[in-house]
Amino acid sequence: LVGIDLPLVQAPIGRAATPRLVAAVSGAGGLGMMALSWTRPERVAGVVEQVRFLTDRPFGVNVILAWDQRARVEAALAAGVRVVSTFWGDPAPFASMCRQAGAVHVHTVGSAADARAAVDAGVNVVVAQGWEAGGHVLGQVASLPLVPAVVDAVDPVPVIAAGGVGDGRGLAAVLALGAAAAWVGTAFVVAEESGAHPSYQDAITTADETSTSYSVLFDGGWTDAPHRTLTTAQVRAWEEAGRPASGARPGEDDVVANEGTRAIRRYAADVPTAGIDGDIGSLPHYAGQSAGLVTTREPAAVIVERISTEAAATLQGAIAPQESGPAVQ
Ligand SMILES: Cc1cc2nc3c(=O)[nH]c(=O)nc-3n(C[C@H](O)[C@H](O)[C@H](O)COP(=O)(O)O)c2cc1C
């Protein structure tokens, strides 16, 4: 549908998705996704141009529908983008904009019912996001039961599996569940081309599968939105304080970091990027349970190659005839 060689999508990972990352993934045969939710609409065409300068392969853009995104999507479509992904809101107005522009509309859901509603609204491809995913998380169903439920609910519409895929075994697993591809976020946060702050990347590569928490803690700029992060000292301090509500948390008004002249307060939702200075550890370290599978910083093309080669070997191994042991009487 979107003209890629490998069933692997670099999930939009907020401001950690840079033009270099998107282009590297698309250039390696996957699909790179540029997250545009915080890009000024008048800058969208320039960002699309930056990716195009680096690759002639297809790529997509993503917006979070927690605020008005029409101007950004209009700008991306006018710049010729042909894959648009939406998350966290009503996809219907964007389905018609994409249809008119001849673009593929991809929408992320956390349940089979939401998947059906998205397809009824005109969405072309559904992303089924399991709750083990990193970043903001829609539902509370894990990928293993969610993906087949969504596949059955929207058949024959293609489904992409998000959440928990950190290596080729995970890609093979979601293909076996009926997904057309995997949507991988955490593993690309640590790519060399990612915009993530190096200390945040190091925290992911040293984490294991038990190192994450699901909470609503980091709500500055995006409220009432559950998310999965590493269980950092900041998360533990809030838990030890009895999980107080927004407005009553320790150090609520502290400025903990800066990006140029912009002050970032404690509990802000900002992804820690390399351009931020200050107490990086107090910012949300978005990561999925797949962090346990992610152990090194590597170029994005190496990550794409490793995951897809390992998936192919896993699937081959799964269907190869087994050595027969001694006959059991
Ligand atoms: C740092 C980070 C930022 C994210 N930002 C976005 C975003 O801007 N838009 C979006 O649709 N999803 C976003 N997500 C969610 C991912 O698209 C995806 O669903 C998730 O990473 C998949 O699970 P995984 O982390 O186990 O691979 C983000 C995830 C992470 C880890």
The ligand as a MOL file (V3000), in Angstrom:
LIG
                    3D

  0  0  0     0  0            999 V3000
M  V30 BEGIN CTAB
M  V30 COUNTS 31 33 0 0 0
M  V30 BEGIN ATOM
M  V30 1 C 9.6780 8.8230 22.9230 0
M  V30 2 C 8.3650 8.4260 22.3140 0
M  V30 3 C 7.5940 9.4190 21.7000 0
M  V30 4 C 6.3800 9.0810 21.0770 0
M  V30 5 N 5.6890 10.0530 20.3970 0
M  V30 6 C 4.6290 9.7130 19.6330 0
M  V30 7 C 4.0310 10.6600 18.7500 0
M  V30 8 O 4.4740 11.8170 18.6290 0
M  V30 9 N 2.9670 10.2440 18.0100 0
M  V30 10 C 2.4690 8.9570 18.0830 0
M  V30 11 O 1.5200 8.6490 17.3650 0
M  V30 12 N 3.0340 8.0440 18.9090 0
M  V30 13 C 4.0950 8.3850 19.6660 0
M  V30 14 N 4.7070 7.4270 20.4580 0
M  V30 15 C 4.1630 6.0500 20.4990 0
M  V30 16 C 4.7790 5.2300 19.3580 0
M  V30 17 O 4.2930 5.7180 18.1220 0
M  V30 18 C 4.4790 3.7190 19.4400 0
M  V30 19 O 3.1070 3.4760 19.5860 0
M  V30 20 C 5.2590 2.9930 20.5320 0
M  V30 21 O 6.5680 3.4950 20.6660 0
M  V30 22 C 5.3180 1.4830 20.2140 0
M  V30 23 O 5.8140 0.7230 21.3000 0
M  V30 24 P 7.3870 0.4060 21.5630 0
M  V30 25 O 7.9100 1.6460 22.1920 0
M  V30 26 O 7.3530 -0.7780 22.4630 0
M  V30 27 O 8.0400 0.1230 20.2490 0
M  V30 28 C 5.9060 7.7350 21.1100 0
M  V30 29 C 6.6760 6.7520 21.7600 0
M  V30 30 C 7.9020 7.0760 22.3550 0
M  V30 31 C 8.7190 5.9850 22.9950 0
M  V30 END ATOM
M  V30 BEGIN BOND
M  V30 1 1 1 2
M  V30 2 1 2 3
M  V30 3 2 2 30
M  V30 4 2 3 4
M  V30 5 1 4 5
M  V30 6 1 4 28
M  V30 7 2 5 6
M  V30 8 1 6 7
M  V30 9 1 6 13
M  V30 10 2 7 8
M  V30 11 1 7 9
M  V30 12 1 9 10
M  V30 13 2 10 11
M  V30 14 1 10 12
M  V30 15 2 12 13
M  V30 16 1 13 14
M  V30 17 1 14 15
M  V30 18 1 14 28
M  V30 19 1 15 16
M  V30 20 1 16 17
M  V30 21 1 16 18
M  V30 22 1 18 19
M  V30 23 1 18 20
M  V30 24 1 20 21
M  V30 25 1 20 22
M  V30 26 1 22 23
M  V30 27 1 23 24
M  V30 28 2 24 25
M  V30 29 1 24 26
M  V30 30 1 24 27
M  V30 31 2 28 29
M  V30 32 1 29 30
M  V30 33 1 30 31
M  V30 END BOND
M  V30 END CTAB
M  END
